[in-house]
């Protein structure tokens, strides 16, 4: 972990620790009021109004922004054919595309959630919950997971039917879209720098920060590729890129996660360095 990543951890601690202390104090105060009976008004369940947890609401809205960014990007690519793989050039290496029944496993895994959510929505499996007492944040959480489940169902179905490689290295450039979302083919002539780095993948845990190995790519003109995203996802990508660049102290426009490639990561890294060097030598 470098000094920049340690600074990120310190900043997160500076933000999260005071919030935790405030929440503990608030919980202790409420427990004291209940214990002593001071200021506690006894109401029936029907008389109680749902309480708005503003912190929870803010977190849920943040997840909604990311979800909508991915959903809009997905719809734009499928409707307007922005995900076309034409013009890739002579393929040197392809990775991905599971064979046989295994490619349908993610689809089968998400199916019970889709069935369960729809059973609740259409009253086939009614919940013993008074909707009038459900807070706004709780409503948003339910519909967020409802949307994610259906989004994954469609995405996994298309992925299983198409069975395309998530990484393609060609004579012209490389294409990397592990989640079926990417700026398209990255031309070798537009690559300014390649750098292997250990990136923060989880800010906090009981065992401390978790790191993940990745190959980061710096582009000569990032705007040339970032504008290929829909506006909302372009904003999210811009923020994530800033976060990665701060950690590496350099490139971070495209991040190739080593675990996605398994035992072939070193092969991919070597071929990419070879192609970039060959392009510079022209």
Secondary structure, DSSP 8 states (H G I E B T S, - for coil): --HHHHHHHHHHHHHHHHHHHHHHHHHHHHHHHHHHTTT-----GGG------HHHHHHHHHHHHHHHHHHHHHHHHHHHTTT--TT--SEEEEEE---GGGGGHHHHHHHHHHHHHHHHHTTTT--S--GGG--HHHHHHHHHHHHHHHHHHHHHHHHHHH--EEEEEESSEEEE-TTS-----EEGGGEEEEEEEEEEEES--TT--EEEEEEEEEES-THHHHTTS-HHHHHHHHHHHHHHHHHHTS--SEEEEHHHHGGGHHHHHHHHHHHHHHHHT-
